[in-house]
Amino acid sequence: MTLSFLDTHSLITQDKNFGQYLVKKFPYTEHTLGRYKPFRVNYGNILVVSSGITLKEYKVNAESSYYEFRTPHDVIFNPHKDDELTVRSLKKAKIKVFQHKQVMDTLESDGLLQHFFLEQLSHNLSEIKEQFGIRNMNVRDRVKLIIIQLARLNQVAFQMDGLFIPETLNNVEISKFCDCSRGYVSETLNYLKKLNIIIKRNGGWVIDDLDRMMKA
């Protein structure tokens, strides 16, 4: 039976399969990301997250950036010459860096290049839509949403049982992701702590009641 293009795409991209495919198929160099030191993603670069949580920053201009979060097996790709794109560690992150020409030539000869581009486009569009959705919320809801997102990423990346916010994530960073002042972040976190919705535990904060947090 011959699969359609979309069926084939669904098959090869399920469960972050594309990143795993690249790791098995091509040589790479592995880098440990510095917590505050940016790793520049040059034009055409292809990266796959090895471990931890990676922050991808796309600088729109001197005052504005978009932030995307990546966990193991996620692919990071820079298709535009003029884009200022960097990644760094949000928590214990490592990346694999590939020779882009070898990858592109092989994907093209194997008939997978269009699937790679479609997967990247789909991911980027969903991230942009989410960013615009977040910015249209009120400040408290933006802060809560980002905290929940970071806790879920932490859960996926480190196979944790609950929703845990690492203490290493400071209010300044969270305020950047929320596009608000750190004062609003502090106010929201203190409000949630006062209600015992987030509880101090083992070097971080546990979200004790997700439903209450969404409604608070």
C-alpha positions as MATLAB code, in Angstrom:
seq = 'MTLSFLDTHSLITQDKNFGQYLVKKFPYTEHTLGRYKPFRVNYGNILVVSSGITLKEYKVNAESSYYEFRTPHDVIFNPHKDDELTVRSLKKAKIKVFQHKQVMDTLESDGLLQHFFLEQLSHNLSEIKEQFGIRNMNVRDRVKLIIIQLARLNQVAFQMDGLFIPETLNNVEISKFCDCSRGYVSETLNYLKKLNIIIKRNGGWVIDDLDRMMKA';
ca = [
       0.000    0.000    0.000;
       1.346    3.454   -0.967;
       1.078    6.116    1.724;
      -0.033    9.631    0.859;
       2.323   12.556    1.514;
       0.446   13.592    4.678;
       0.250   10.006    5.965;
       3.986    9.634    5.397;
       4.642   12.950    7.148;
       2.526   11.925   10.121;
       4.391    8.619   10.352;
       7.927   10.003   10.274;
       7.288   12.949   12.620;
       5.299   11.163   15.318;
       6.761   11.183   18.847;
       9.530   13.602   17.806;
      10.804   10.956   15.409;
      12.626   13.395   13.145;
      15.166   14.403   15.761;
      15.830   10.768   16.613;
      16.144    9.957   12.912;
      18.810   12.652   12.446;
      20.791   11.432   15.458;
      20.820    7.841   14.176;
      21.551    8.770   10.561;
      24.195   11.531   10.662;
      27.436   12.399   12.485;
      27.301   15.315   14.929;
      29.236   17.182   17.595;
      27.751   17.561   21.065;
      27.877   20.768   23.100;
      26.936   21.542   26.685;
      25.101   24.863   26.755;
      26.090   27.528   29.232;
      23.274   28.821   31.436;
      23.793   32.465   30.461;
      26.123   32.084   27.483;
      24.259   32.114   24.140;
      25.100   29.594   21.409;
      24.555   31.269   18.045;
      22.544   29.288   15.495;
      23.953   30.335   12.119;
      22.143   30.235    8.793;
      21.394   26.630    7.790;
      22.464   25.155   11.141;
      20.604   22.051   12.314;
      20.582   21.200   16.021;
      18.877   18.476   18.022;
      18.399   18.804   21.779;
      20.191   15.947   23.566;
      19.027   16.548   27.115;
      17.496   19.087   29.443;
      15.510   22.195   28.517;
      16.827   24.576   25.873;
      15.734   28.162   25.337;
      15.623   29.362   21.737;
      15.635   33.149   21.350;
      14.729   34.882   18.109;
      15.571   38.579   18.306;
      13.023   40.672   16.417;
      14.795   43.963   17.188;
      16.863   45.555   19.968;
      13.864   45.697   22.314;
      11.889   42.591   21.407;
      12.487   38.834   21.265;
      10.450   35.675   20.885;
      11.253   32.721   23.112;
      10.642   29.054   22.397;
      11.396   26.105   24.646;
      12.828   22.820   23.439;
      13.161   19.410   25.122;
      15.038   16.200   24.113;
      14.756   15.171   20.413;
      13.404   18.570   19.354;
      15.011   19.999   16.207;
      16.269   23.606   15.969;
      16.868   24.940   12.463;
      17.741   28.410   11.151;
      16.567   28.784    7.519;
      17.049   32.556    7.188;
      20.339   34.393    6.615;
      19.275   37.549    8.439;
      17.764   35.924   11.530;
      19.527   36.514   14.838;
      18.929   33.200   16.549;
      20.584   31.893   19.715;
      20.033   29.030   22.142;
      21.132   28.514   25.723;
      20.475   26.200   28.612;
      17.378   26.700   30.689;
      18.231   23.608   32.725;
      21.163   21.175   32.187;
      20.894   21.261   28.404;
      23.046   19.660   25.721;
      22.675   19.915   21.954;
      23.895   17.945   18.955;
      25.084   20.020   15.971;
      24.995   18.562   12.445;
      26.728   19.366    9.156;
      23.759   20.948    7.424;
      24.859   20.298    3.802;
      25.264   16.569    4.411;
      21.889   16.399    6.150;
      20.083   18.425    3.479;
      21.614   16.501    0.564;
      20.729   13.138    2.111;
      17.187   14.173    3.074;
      16.654   15.403   -0.479;
      17.943   12.170   -2.044;
      15.794   10.116    0.366;
      12.674   12.152   -0.448;
      12.408   13.488    3.113;
      13.463   17.111    2.684;
       9.924   18.427    2.179;
       8.847   16.543    5.324;
      11.651   18.190    7.302;
      10.623   21.674    6.114;
       6.930   21.011    6.775;
       7.664   19.783   10.292;
       9.716   22.912   11.038;
       7.080   25.232    9.550;
       4.281   23.573   11.516;
       6.230   23.825   14.759;
       7.179   27.474   14.214;
       3.621   28.505   13.302;
       2.229   26.885   16.448;
       4.888   28.653   18.561;
       4.094   32.044   16.982;
       0.363   31.515   17.514;
       0.995   30.629   21.149;
       3.203   33.688   21.674;
       0.524   36.029   20.284;
      -2.105   34.288   22.406;
      -0.022   34.764   25.534;
       0.546   38.466   24.821;
      -3.195   39.081   24.503;
      -3.867   37.742   28.020;
      -3.859   39.838   31.173;
      -0.545   39.889   33.028;
      -1.439   37.464   35.823;
      -2.725   34.856   33.365;
       0.415   35.253   31.230;
       2.633   34.602   34.239;
       0.586   31.577   35.289;
       0.598   30.135   31.775;
       4.379   30.473   31.389;
       4.983   28.924   34.823;
       2.766   25.965   33.922;
       4.486   25.590   30.543;
       7.944   25.609   32.150;
       6.838   23.097   34.770;
       5.474   20.772   32.080;
       8.700   21.046   30.077;
      10.651   20.222   33.231;
       8.406   17.186   33.763;
       9.008   15.932   30.205;
      12.745   16.628   30.102;
      13.565   15.020   33.443;
      10.764   12.416   33.774;
       9.387   13.986   36.957;
       6.185   12.860   38.650;
       4.757   16.303   39.316;
       4.801   19.841   37.962;
       7.984   21.373   39.365;
       9.363   24.879   38.797;
      13.174   24.948   39.216;
      14.456   27.608   41.611;
      17.123   28.500   39.029;
      14.397   30.165   36.952;
      14.415   33.693   38.310;
      11.787   36.399   38.064;
      13.773   38.375   35.495;
      13.780   35.445   33.061;
      10.117   34.660   33.617;
       9.236   38.330   33.043;
      10.982   38.210   29.647;
       8.942   35.166   28.592;
       5.738   36.875   29.770;
       6.609   40.279   28.268;
       5.933   42.033   31.593;
       7.866   43.542   34.503;
       9.473   41.324   37.146;
       7.282   43.113   39.699;
       4.201   41.503   38.136;
       5.945   38.110   38.268;
       6.801   38.546   41.973;
       3.258   39.683   42.744;
       1.717   36.666   40.956;
       4.102   34.156   42.525;
       3.520   35.593   46.011;
      -0.230   35.424   45.427;
      -0.011   31.738   44.400;
       2.272   30.929   47.341;
      -0.113   32.621   49.771;
      -2.935   30.382   48.496;
      -0.649   27.309   48.805;
      -1.145   26.617   45.121;
       2.607   26.475   44.626;
       4.662   25.033   47.479;
       8.397   25.269   48.213;
      10.078   21.862   47.876;
      13.562   20.473   47.074;
      15.166   23.516   45.469;
      12.100   24.728   43.641;
       8.332   25.108   43.642;
       5.715   22.413   43.118;
       2.351   23.243   41.562;
       0.102   21.559   44.096;
      -3.256   22.167   42.424;
      -3.295   22.896   38.688;
      -7.064   23.463   38.496;
      -6.965   26.016   41.333;
      -3.997   27.746   39.718;
      -5.845   28.127   36.408;
      -8.824   29.690   38.197;
      -6.933   31.793   40.770;
];
